[in-house]
Amino acid sequence: MTTGLEALGAASAVLQVISFSCNVVSLCHGIYDGKPTVEHDLEDYASGMIDAAGRLQTRCQAMPQMTDAEKKLAEIGRKCQETAKDLEKETQAVTQLCQKGTLYKAAWATLRSSKHRKNIERLQKSLEGYRGVMETQLMLELCTNRDAIELKQSQGFGNLSDDVQALVSQIANGHTKMEDLVNIEHSATRDLVIREAERTRGEVNTHVVSEMQALGARAATDSQREGLLKSLKVDVMNQRYNDVMDSNDSTFERVFHSFGHMSYQGDPNDGQSLDVDAVDESDSSSYTESDWSSDSEDMIPEIDEKWCGFISWLQSDKNKIFWIRGKPGSGKSTLMKFIIDNDNTERLLDRWRPGTKILGHFFWKIGSQPQNSIKGLLCSLTYCILSGCNRKIDQVLGRFDNALSKDSYHDWSSAELEKILFSLLEEDDYPVCIFIDGLDEISDEDGYFKLQGVIERMNTWNNIKVCVSSRPETQLVEGFETLGATSIRLEDLTRPEMSTYVNKQLQQFSSDGRISAPTLWRLTDGLLHKAQGVFLWLFLATRSLVNGIHNRDDEDTLLQRLEQLPGELENLYADMWRRLNGDNSVYRETAGRYLRYAVTRRSLIRVTVESRPQFWFFIQRPTLLEVTLAERPDNGELLASEANGGSFDDLMLLAHKTAGNVHTRCAGLLQLSKSRYMRGKILSKNDGINTLMQQMDFIHRTAHDFLLETQAGQSILNYKHVASLSVNSNVTLVKAMLCTLRILHRELAFFKVNARDVISSIAWAAPKSGDVKSETTSMLLTAYELFESRALSFPSAWYIRPLFVSLLKQYSPLFDDWVISSVEWANSSVINKSLHEIAIEWGSFGYLLSPTRVPRCPTRVMQKRILMGADPHAITLWPVQDGGNEPEFAQQVTAYGLFLTFAMNRFWKAPDASGLVDVIDTMAQTCTNWQTTILLVGERSSSTHRFILRPRSLRGYQGGTDLFCEVNLQFLLLQFLAAVEPIHPVPQESRLRKLAKTLTKPVAIIRFIMQDNECYRVLNQQPFQDVLRLLLDPTTYDHVDLQDLIDAPARTKKVDLETELNMLSVNG
């Protein structure tokens, strides 16, 4: 052997550099060609290449006086190091592109490959040259086969580094070809490099976490805080809580009163007693033991002991879940509201953890989605925690980038909300007690199992207590037994409260002599016995007896009435109905209609006051006025243009009559209550409007269930009603709603009703088949008339009033026939306007919905518009900065450009990807200027946690970070094809693919950045390539620190937004 061991070490390092460099080159080529790659491969090989280059430099420097062969080796080593450094620069442009399972976007590859591919090919040729020199000259001079065998047999062989040992062993075994030696070197070092790469990634992840924590400390602006809270606030969030009996009217004082009147010792094993001094009995002053029956008095010690178990739970660390279970109508919701509102709850919880925050949520099965879903629960609790706490809001905005992009409840996913909520709950210095009412009222879509999973995860932290209530459904019983929850059965504990209630209702009749004291006692005892702990039954039965007393029933009749009352709640409903309506066919038929109105879909319609946005309210349907109009003999003419509903005074008289019928005909199953959403003394007629807008609802969910789930209820609901021969109750009510809106517009012209809410109600009621489709036409025509008369407001996203038909596209294909026929004879400008607005409405409205509610692409309508002569490439305006009725700045766009943008971002959740491709294909064939550009905003998507590009106005800008990018149509089409590939591959031989292959100049650059209400012009695009990559690769989740880029003077320049927009305007 003519060389030293140091040279062999250097040779091994050269082989490693070549090995890793070749792998890097191969992966770069694959990425530029759009081929998928394994996660982290490019990153690992590049890291290995640089590490090998470092070892090469060290080993070359360690060689003593060198022979000619060693000098050649050192020269090759120097060149390999230079090549590795150059190759490292090239990998920086593509390293972050490697995401598992990604088919890389053709647009990105086309944008970047022309320059970098040439550099890669140049470096590849250099590597091939170095391999040739090593194989034909140096390895033969450095170490022959004989040399390798001798060295392997020597005593010092084991002291050599692993890679040198592997090299010598292979030469000794006869391997002299470079591909063999390179592969061997790769195998010998790969595990080491990968372990090092994993360690490095761990350090990077730790750094990212610390950076995110630092971001959490960054202060947010007031507008950002308000924007986040607004997105979490649902209008119906507290509806169920507010509808439950007021705490002041309930009779659950026994919960705390009992504790104040007995000495209760805690668990004898923990040696602690419970202090009664913290309990305030002032709330229980109206509660006297003289109100109880003698039977109730005998139960008091046992009842008090069970209530004290709840008091103990409030103060202790044991069994962090407490379950209040009870029969339907036993008063669970009333009790939960009482506990939440009572000051004693807070005082007792303070003994567990000082400063404990009380949160509450009430499920309601027959309510809207936010009221009966896990997502609604998470949203409600998150809002309650953040409301009034800027520190926590800032914490969320700092840790969760996408929180800034949320505008409404529909922007959030359950997973996002749970992550944020749990990040807030896990703080040890923030104790929380959560009260969740009505677990059995969760929607069937979510179900008990998922809900109990959320509660179980809440139970993870020591600073969290959860108190829940529900009916004793089997799944809930099994689940809470598994969790070891403490529980009480409410119907066993409410006899004193029920006794108090009955005495309050009947005592007055004993005092004035209408019933004797013995009869009062017998009625009270009989009611309590038959109620079996069900408060609602007691309420209804007591009311029946009170009605009998007012009707001058004698005592024997009253006792007989009590004896005949059914003990079960459902049977009581049937009995109430039978007693009130009997065999009166007219009464039963009228009541059946009222009840059918009540079981129709509930909805909220937002009403604003023109020019006074601070005045607004919701109409909660069905309203008293709707039912009044629906019951008029001429209801078939409700939508006639001349129908005006009569004078306001006449309507009030009719409404009072209808209200009386609801009370007297429906056997107490229905109630009317003034809407909690009407606010403000707007004008003198407000009291009358409040009366007409009363909401009609069931007295309790059990009444609703009785009608829908029992044979007796169905008989009542459908008396003399044959569905196939009758007009749908939904249709009748929606017609009445439209007539109501016409009356509101007549009486209160400055009231403006949200057009989308109205269209949504029509879509829900619209018959889906048969000759009754004419009903849909008549409803749409009336809505159109209201829209044209300015009675309906249009979405705020529009800066000029859209066509009415454009607002219908979210419900494609339901209204497609009507939309097509409505503009069949329109002129070209109207047709073009319609096409443009359909693209906007279909695209923008999807961002207000959850992924499961994304409307279908209006393929048929758009294709029809094009056949009618609509030009998808006609120039129109899109607001960049909206100042109100007119845009302060607007850009020129085409319907095709907008549709491409929206389609590019929604392919992953659109239910009809093939329809998207067909529409885009049709439009593409007539495009003559593929260099047309559009300004888009890159913002964090609420559903994919990535940046997306879409048009957006700057009106009401809430802060955060948005990237305003200029892209051309070439880029948008290539991006769309890459995006749609995983779910609907477009064949290579299709005309759209062939057209795409001719597009060689896609453009995508960042023009300016809006961050925290400051505008920065981008001066140098190169440093922002990684940021642009985040916009283009839908699988990238990496964090890029924009602040470092913005702070560099050579990269950006702080400018005035209006100045920047003016410059863009001048540049076209």
C-alpha positions, 0 to 999 in steps of 0.5 A: 500500500503506497499511502497512509491510513489518513488517505483511506479515511479521506477517500472514504469521506469522498465516496460518502460525499459523492454517494449523498450528492448523487441521491440529492441530485436524483431527488431534485430531478424527481421533484422538478418532474412532479414525482412523489417522494418519501418524507424527509428524504431530501432533507436527510440526504442533504444533511448527510452530504454536508456532514460527509463534506465536513469529515472530508475537510478534516481528514484531508487536513490530517494527511501528512506529507502527501504522495502524488496520489494523495495530492490528487485525492486532496484536490478531488476532495476540495472540488467535492466540497465545493460541489456539495456547497453549491448543491446545498444552495440548490436544495434550499429551494426545494427541501421543504417541498418534500411532504409525504404523499404529495403529487407536486404541483406542476405550477411550482415545478414550472416556475422554479425548474428552468433555472435550477434544473440547469444548475443541478445538471451542471453539478451532476456532470461534475460528480460523474467526473469525480467518480470516474477519477476515483474509480480509474486512478485513485482507488487503484493507487491508494489501496489494492486488493492485496493491501486491503487484505493485509490491512484487514488482517492486521491488529490495528484494523479494529481501531479504524473508523467504521466507514474506513473498515467497511471500505477496506473490507469491500476492497478486500472482497474484490469490490472495486467498481465505484457503484459498489463502493458508493452503495457500500459507503451509503449503507455504512453511514445511512443509519448514523446520518438518519439518527443525526437528522432525527436528533436535529429535527427534534431540536428544530421542533423544540425551537418551533415550540419555544417560538410559538410560546414566544408568539403567545406573549405577543400582544394583539390589537383590539380589533383582532380580539373582537374578531376572534370573539365575534367568530365564537359568539353564536346568536342562539348560544344562550337561548336554551339557558334563557328559556329555562325557568328563571332561578328566582322562580325555581324551588331548589333552595333545598340544595344549599339550605339543607347544608346550612341546617345540619352538621355534615362531616366529610369523608371520615378517611380524610379527617376533614370537616366541611365548614358551613360558614361559607354558605349564604342562606339569604337566597333561601329565606322564602323557603319554610319547612311549614310548606312541606307535607308530613310525608316530605318531612320524613324524607328530609334527612335522607334527601339532605344527606344526598344533597350534601354529597353534591356540596361535598363534591363542589369542595373536594378533589374526588370524583371530578365528574358529577352526574345529575340524572332524572326522568324527563320533566323532572327539572334537571335544566331548572336545577342546573340553571339554579346551581349556576346562578346561585352565589353559594356555588361560587363560594363552595368552589372557592374552597376547592380552588380559589377563583374557580370560573364557572362555565355552562352550556345547555344542549337542546335537541330540537334547536339548531346545530350550535345548540345540539352539537359537540362543536356548539359545546366547544364554541360556547365554552371557548367563548366563555373563557375568552370573553373579558380576558385579553390575556387569554385571547392574546394567548390564543391569537399567538399560539394559533395562527389560523384564529385570525382568519375566523369570521363566524361559527361556520369557519371553525371545525370541532377539532380546532375548537377542542385544541384551543379549548383544551390549551386553555383548560390545561393551565394549572392556575386556571381552575374551572367548573363546567356545567353541561345540561341535557347530554341526552339532547345531543344530536344523533350525528354526534351521539353519546359516545363522542360526547362522553369522549370529550367529557372524559378528555376534560377530566384529564386535568386536576384543575377541572370539574365537570357537572352534567345532567341527562336522562338515564339513557343506557349508554350514558349510564354505562359510560359514567359508571366506567368513569366512576362519576358521582351521581344523584337521581333527581326525582328522589330528591325534589319532594320538598320543592314540589310540596312547596310549589303545590302549596304556593299554587293551592294555599290561596284557595284554602285561605279564601274558603274555596277548598278546605284544609283537609282537601288541600292536604289530600290534593297536595299529597295525591299530586306529589305521589302521582308526580313521581318526582317529575316537576313538569307533570306536577306543573301540568296536573296542578294547573288542571286542578286550578282550572277546575277550581276556577270553574267552580268544581266542588271538592269531590269533583276535584279529588275525582279529577286528580284520581283520573289524571294519568301518572305518566307524562305522555299519558297526561298529555293525551289526557289533557288533549282529550279533556280539552278537545274531546270529540269536537272535530273542528277544535281537534283539526285546528289544534292539529294544524297549530301543532304541525306548524310547531314541529316544522323547522325552526329558523332565525331571520336577521333583521337590520335597521337601514343606516343604523347597524346598531339596531338589529334583532332576530325573528325566531320562526314560527311567529304568532303573525305567521301562524295568524296569516297561515290560518286565514281563510284566504291563505292561498292568496298570501303571495298575491301582489295585491295581498297586504295582510290588512291594516296593522290594527286588524292584524293585532285583533287577528293575532290576539284571536290566534293566541287565544286559540293556541292557549285553549285548543292545544291543551297546554302543549304549546306556549307563546313567548316574546322573542328574546332577540327583539331589542331597542325601542325603535318606534312607538309600534314596537310593543305591537311588533313584539306581540306579532313576533312572539315565537310559538314553541312547545312547553317542553321537549317531552311535548314535542317527543310525545307528538312525534314518537307516540301513537297517541301523539301522531293521532293528534298531530295528523287528525284529518290531515292527509299528507298526500292531499294537503299543502305542506305545512312548511310551504304554508308557513314560508308563504306566511313568512313572506307575507309577514316580511311584506307587512314589516316593509310596509309598516317599518320600511327601514327594516331590512331582512337578510336575503340569504335567511329568506332563501334558506327558508324557501329552500328548506320548504320547497317541494322536491318533486311533483306538480307542487313545484309551482309552489316553489316558483311562487315563493321565489317570485315573491322573494324576488319582489321583496328583493327588488323593493329593497325589503331584503338586504343583500350580503355585505360581501357585495359592493354593488347590488347583485342579481337576485338569481345570483344568490340562489346558486348555493342551492344548486341544483334545487333552483336551477330551472328557475334561474335558467328561465329567469334570464332566458331572454335577458340581454348580453350584459345581464347574462355576463353579469349573472355569470360573474356573480354566480362565480362569486356567490358559489365561491365566496359563500362556501367559506361561510359553511362547514365542509359538509355543507358546501354547495354544489358547483352550478355546472348546468347553469354556468354551461347554459349561460355560456351557450346563451352567449355569456363571456367568461373572459369579459372584464368586470370589477372586484373590490380590493378596498371597500369603503361601503356602497362603492369600492375605494379600489377595485381590480379588473377581473374576469369570471373565469379568473374568479371561478378558477381561484375559488375552484382551486381552493375548494376542490378538496371539499366540493361534492362534484369535482367532475362538474368543476373540471367541465366548467373550467374546461369549457371556459378555458377553450375560449381564453385568448389572454393567459397573461391576465393577472389577478390580485389574490390574498394568501391567508390561513385556511380555517379548515386545512391549516394552510395558506390559501389564495382567494380574492378578498376585500380589505374592508373591516380588515382585522389584522393578522398577516395576509400576503397579497399576491399577483398571479396570472391565469396560467398559474391558476389553471396549472395550480387547479389541475395539480390540486384536483389530481388526487380526487379527480385526475384529468386524463393526459390526453384531454384537451384541458391537459393538452392546453395546460402543456402549452402554458410555460410562463406561470406567474406568482409573486408577492406584491405586498404584505399586510401585518397587524394593520401595517403594509409592507411592499416586497422589494426582493422576491427571492427571500420570499420563495419559501413563503410563496411555496406555503401558498402553493403546496397544500400539504405544507404545514411549516412555520415561516417567520415573516417578521424576520423577512419583513424587518430586513430593509433590503427585502421590504419597505413599509408603505401606506396602503392607499399609496400601494394600491394607487401604484398597482392601479397605475401599473394596471 
